[in-house]
Amino acid sequence: MGWCDDESDANYNRPIRLPARARHEELARGDGLYDVVLVLDHNQRPRVRGYGSAIFFHLTRSDHDPTAGCVAIARAQMLRLLPRLSRDCMMIIR
């Protein structure tokens, strides 16, 4: 599974099957960051080319290095939070 971040592709900012020709991010990673990954509602409906691809909410690295524009928390925090989430939840990023 992957996420298309190629603005020239019809599947831009959507999940895709791999292998794929379009530029993409692999969601199955060896480092475990995407063992739990949620897609936040940035540039989803409508998708606007040039406005940026998805913002993921995923697990953080053990050293808490910054993400590439996503939101990340520790596995223990994510597992505590997941049962409390619903489609109606809103994340405010400051």
ChimeraX attribute file (.defattr): number of C-alpha atoms within 10 A of each C-alpha:
attribute: neighborCount
match mode: 1-to-1
recipient: residues
	/A:1	14
	/A:2	17
	/A:3	22
	/A:4	26
	/A:5	20
	/A:6	19
	/A:7	18
	/A:8	12
	/A:9	13
	/A:10	10
	/A:11	15
	/A:12	23
	/A:13	23
	/A:14	17
	/A:15	16
	/A:16	18
	/A:17	10
	/A:18	15
	/A:19	10
	/A:20	12
	/A:21	9
	/A:22	18
	/A:23	15
	/A:24	20
	/A:25	16
	/A:26	16
	/A:27	18
	/A:28	12
	/A:29	10
	/A:30	8
	/A:31	10
	/A:32	14
	/A:33	20
	/A:34	18
	/A:35	13
	/A:36	15
	/A:37	15
	/A:38	14
	/A:39	13
	/A:40	15
	/A:41	12
	/A:42	15
	/A:43	16
	/A:44	16
	/A:45	7
	/A:46	7
	/A:47	17
	/A:48	13
	/A:49	15
	/A:50	10
	/A:51	10
	/A:52	16
	/A:53	21
	/A:54	22
	/A:55	18
	/A:56	20
	/A:57	20
	/A:58	22
	/A:59	26
	/A:60	21
	/A:61	16
	/A:62	10
	/A:63	6
	/A:64	11
	/A:65	9
	/A:66	11
	/A:67	13
	/A:68	8
	/A:69	12
	/A:70	15
	/A:71	18
	/A:72	21
	/A:73	16
	/A:74	14
	/A:75	18
	/A:76	9
	/A:77	11
	/A:78	17
	/A:79	13
	/A:80	9
	/A:81	10
	/A:82	11
	/A:83	8
	/A:84	8
	/A:85	9
	/A:86	8
	/A:87	5
	/A:88	6
	/A:89	8
	/A:90	10
	/A:91	10
	/A:92	5
	/A:93	5
	/A:94	3
